[in-house]
Amino acid sequence: MPRTAPEQFLVDRIATPIGIALLVTDAEGRLCALDWADFEHRMAQLMGQQFGNAVLVKGAAPAAVKEALSLYFAKGKDRLRAIRCRFGGTPFQREVWSALRSIPAGATTSYGALAARIARPKAVRAVGHANGSNPISVVVPCHRVIGADGSLTGYGGGLERKRWLLAHEGVAVKA
């Protein structure tokens, strides 16, 4: 059986108020990962888990992706849903990530509420794990999931980034 060549993905970098973001896109211009430069190793691992032998090369992300992100970070205009994404992961993870994309800017939810939203109210821990495995930060807004008591919970990019993102969207969070 012939081996297929590993898929190549383009990696671009953009400056944001909370650090350098890494944008990973496929040949069709779909966003496959968004992570922070200080977590580049983790991003590469997630790409390998999601897409197998992913080859990451330097290249430009589509202008529409960069423009939507720039508008979000500069002016708070949420055009992130317009960004086309490509997900690897399991069917369950993709279901959770799709539900995350339905949380509007300025709103938050808990892990339990997110589990209930996907009709799996007992899968709170699995939802938390899928949320933590989200490779497309900000655009798939895992930062909008907080503790049931309103407290900040983990975020792969660090709690200070999560706090900034939520404040930028107009959410008051507990200290």
N, C-alpha and C positions, 0 to 999 in steps of 0.2 A: 504494500500500500504506500503510495507516494506521500511524503511529508509536505504539509503546506508551510509556506514561509510565515514567519511571525508577522503579525499585523503591526504596521508602523503608525505611531501617533505623534502629533506635533505638540511641542511644549512651548508656550509663550509665557511671558511675565508681564504683569502690570502693577504699577504702584497704586496702593490704596492708602487711606488714612490709618489703617491698622497693619500695614506691612505689605510686602511684595506677595502678590497672589500668582500662583502657577495655574495656567489654563491648559488643559490637555484636550485636544480635539482630534476627531478621526478624519478620514479622507473626505467625508461628506460635510465636514464643518460642524458636526454635532459635538457638544461639550460632553466629555467623558469623565473629567475630574477637574475640580477646583480645590486647591489646597494652598497652604502657606509655605513660602520658601524655607522657613525654619523647620518645616516638617516634610521636606522633599523626599527623604528616605521612606517615610510612611506612605506617601503618595505613590511612589514607585511600587511598593509592596501591594497596595490596594489595586493598582492597575494590573499587576501580575495575577492577583486573586480573581479579578473581574474578567480579564481578557486573555489569560494564559501568558504565552511568551510575548508580551507587549514590548515593542522596541520604541523607546522614547527618543525623539530627535528634536532639535531646536527648529522652530518654525512659527509663523504668525497665525494667531487665532483669527477667525473671521471678524471683520470690522463690526458687524452687527452684535456679536457677542461682547466685544470690548466696549462698544458704545452703550449697550444696556447696562453693563457693570459700571461704567464711568458715571452714567446718569444716576444709578442707585447710590453710589458712594458719594458723589458730589452734591446731589440735590435731593436725595431721598426718593426719587421717582422710581417706583417699582415696575420695571419693564422686564423683570427676570423671567416671568412665565413665558415670554415670547422666545426665550432661548431654547433652541432645540437641544435635547439631551439624549444621550445613549447610555443605557444602563446594562451592566453585566449583572452579576449577583443571582441569587435564587429567586424563584417566583415570589416567595414571601417577602424578601427584601425589596423587590421591585414594587410590591403592593404597598409597603410602608413608605417607600420613597415617593410614590405617586400621591399618597395621602399627605405627606409633608408638603408637597407642592401646592396643595389646596388650602394651606393655612395662609391667609393674607398678611401682608406686612402690617405691623401694628397689633397683631393678635398673637396670642400664645395658647398652648395647650399642654396638657400633662401626658405622661406616658400612658396612663390608664385611659384617658379620654381618646388618645390616638388609637389604642388597642380596640376600644369600643367602636370608633369610627370605621375601622376595617372589619367589624363584626367578629372580633376575636378578643372579647373582654378579659379572658384569662391569660392572654399571651403578653402581658405587660413586660416581662423580662425579655422575651424574644423581640418585642418592639424596640425596647431599649438597646438591645444588641444591634438590630438592623439600623437604628438611628445612628449608633456609634460607628457603623461600617459604611456610612454614606460617603461616597467618594466625591460628591459634587457639593461642597460646602457653599453656603450663601444662596445659590440658585435653588438647591433642594434644601429648604431652610430648616435644617435640624436645630439651629440655634433658637427656634421658636418653641421648642419643647423644654418646659421647665418643670420643677417639682410640683406635686399636687398642692403644696403649701405656698406656692408662689416663689420659692427660692430658686436660685440658679443651680443647675446641675451640670455635670460634665459637658465639655465641648472639646473636640479634637484640636482646635486651634488655640485653646486656652480660655479660661473664664473671662479674662479681661477683654478679649475679642468678642466673646458672646455678649458681655455687658455692653460694649460699644455698639454692636449690631442692633441689639434690642433698643437701646436708648436712641439710636439713629432713626429707628422706626417708630419712636414715640412711646415705647413701653417703659413704664416705671418698674424697676426691679428692686427686690430686697437687697440690702447691703451684704 
